[in-house]
């Protein structure tokens, strides 16, 4: 991976995008049908020539065919939420100001706890920086193979951009055909829950079984201990993906913590 080449490529692509729009892509917002955000990210993706985009509650993701084995991530700094079901005000505002509807949203809520109450030594607004930190720590535990690597790439238009290895094949939870593995996975999860009574992990038996089959029992146990000790959470099925070799990876592992409303 040549970071300089990647940064130049991304810089050229994002130059085709209004810088203010790019900064807005750091913002998570939703309307009554919860699709405004994704449509906006798709609009940016079309502008910069991405072949697919994705996003959640903490970051947006862009993929380009020129770097097929990688994805580029931009962290959010907050979100807008429309509580009023009547969106006519926002439509009128957009028409009058000649701006996208998103610029007229209110009820601002900003991320202020990406670092999980100081558990991670990173900027409290940057969930991608959390991922980069967690991956470095995972290497010390020798469990980094379970994650897609995330690294800081540089700034584009004043916005931080990160790069991750790609595990873009969608994961869906399936019933295991191996009862023995299921039994081992359940025992490991139950044992860890008892040992870490004051902690909580969202790593479930099904994914644990897949990890045992992929990475081995000992590595999976180290991984479970790592999750508890480093307070890794929010491991729902949407945060997993398969890499090019068919191995299951965690693609989003920054967690999601408290928000500061004002």
N, C-alpha and C positions, 0 to 999 in steps of 0.2 A: 504493500500500500504506500503510494507516494502522496503524502499529505499536501505538499506544495502544489502538485498537479491537481489534486482534488479541490483545494481552496480556490485556485484560479478558475477552475471549471464552474464551481458554485457561484463565485463572484460574478462571472460573466452571465450566468443564467439569471441570477437574481437582479442584475442590473436592468433586465427587461421588466422588472416589477417595480411599481411605485414604492419607494422606501417606506412611506407611511402605511401602505397596505402590508408590507412585510412585517413591520413592527406590530401591526394589528394581528398578524398571525400568531403573535405571542399571547393573544387573548382568547380565552375560551368563553363562549357565550351560547345560549340556546334560546329558542322560542317555544311556543306552545307545542309544536310538532317535533322539536328537538333535532331539526336537520339544518338549521341556518349555518351553524359552525362548519359542518362537513362540506356543505355546498360552497362556502367561502374558501375553504382550504383547497377544494377541487378547482376553483376559479384561479387561485394562485398557481396550482400545479399546471394547469393548462397554459398559463401565461409564461411559465419558465420552462415548459417542455418536459415535465416529469411524466413518466409512463404510468405511475400510480402514486397515490397519496393515502395517508391515514392519519388519524389523530384521536386523542382521548382527553383526559382531564388534566394532563400536565405537559403535553408536548405534541407537535405536529411532525409527521414523518414524510419524507419525499424520496422516491426511488427513480433513478435514471438508468436507462439501458446501457449507457456508456460505462457505468460502474455497477455491473449487475450483481456483484457479491456484497454490495454495501447499501446502506440507507443513510440519509442525512436527517438530523433531528434539530428542531428549534424548540426551546422551552417556552412555556407561557409564563406570564407574570400575573395572570388573574383571569376573571371571567365576568361577562355581563349576563344578567338574567332578567328576562321580561316577565314580570308577574301579572301584568294586565293582559288579558286575553284579546283585547281590542288593539290590533296592531296598526290601525289607521293613522294614529299620531305619528308613528315612526315612518310610515310610508309618505305622509305629507311632509315631514321634516326632511326626508331624503330628497324628495322632489324639489323642495324649496332651496335646500342647500347644495343641490346637485352632487350629492355624495351617496355611496352605498347605504342601505338601511342600517347596516351594522354600526355606522358612525353615530347614529342617533339613539342607540340604546343607553339606558341608565341603570340605576341600582348596581353600582360597581362593587365587586368583591375581589380583593387582591390576595394572591398567595403570600403568606408571610411565614410559613413553617415548613418549607421544603426540607430544611435540615433536621426536622423531627425533634424540636425542642433542644437543639444543640448536639444531638447524637452524631451528626455528620458535620465535619469542619468545612462547610461550603456555604456559598451565598444562599440566604434563606429564601430567595425567589427563584432559584434555578434547579429544577428537578433533573435536568440532564447532567448537571455537575454532580448531583447525588449518585446517579448511575455510574459515572466515571470513577467516583470515589469507591463505591461498593465493589466495582469490578477489581480495582487494585487490591482491596482487602481480600476479596475472594481468592486471589492468587496466593495470598499468604496461607489461606486455609486449604489450598489445593482443590478448590471446587469451581474455579473460573470456567471450566469446560461446560458447565451447565448454563452459562450465560452467553449472550452475544456481547462481544467486547464493545464498549463505548469509550470514545476518546474525543477530547476537545480539538476542533479543527481550526477555528479562528473566528474573527468577526466579519460579518457582511452587513454593510449599512448600519453599523453599530449594534447589530443583533448577533448573539453568540450562536455558532453552528457546531454541531457535533456529528461524528460519523460512527456508525455501528456496523458490525458484520450483519449480513442479511440472513434472516430465517423467515422468509416471507410466505412459506406454505402454511395455510391456516390449520390450526389445531382444533380438533373437536373431541370432546370426551367420549370414549367408547368403553364398553364393558370388557374387562380383561377375560381372556380365555384360560388363564393360568391361576387356578385357585391357590396354589402354593405361594406364588408371588404376592397375590392379594393378601394372604394371611401374614406374610412377612412384613409387607408394607403397613398394614394396620397395626401390627405389634410395634413397629418402629415409631409410628405417629403417636400411638397411645403412650408409649414409654417416654417420649420427648415431652408430651403435654404434662405428664406428671412431674417430670424433672424441672420444668420451667413453668411453674404454677402462676407466676406473676407476668408471664409473657403470652403473646398470642401470635400464631402463625397460620396463614391461610394456604398452607401446602397440604393437599389432600391425598387420600389413599390412592386414588386412580393415577394421579401424576407421579406419586411416589413409586408406584409399581412400574411405570414406564421408565423412570430414572434407574431403578434397580436393574431392569433388563438392559438398559443402555450403558450405564456407567458402573454398575456393580453395587453390591450391598454396602461395602465399607465406604465407598465414595459418597453414596447417598446418605449414609448416617452422618458423615462429616458435613454434608450439605445441610441437613436438617439442623444440626447443632449451630452451624453458621447462621441460618435464618433466625434462630432465637437470639443468639448472642448479639447479632448486628441489627435486630429489630426490622427484618425485611418482611413486608406485608403486601397486601393488595395483589395476590397472585391468582387472579381469576383466569379463566380459560383464554380470554382475549389477550393475555400477556404472555402467551406461549406461541411458539411457531417451530416448524421443522426447517432445518438447514438443508443445503444441497445434498448432503449425505443421508438425509432422512432421520437425523438425530433431533430429539426434542430439546429446545432451548427456551430459556426465559428471555423474552425480548424487551420487556419493560419491567424494571425492578426497583424503581425509585420510590415506590410506595405512594400514598396520597394522604396528606395530613390535614391539620386544621386550617381553616381560612379566617382571615381577618375582615369582617364586614364593616363598612362605614357608608 
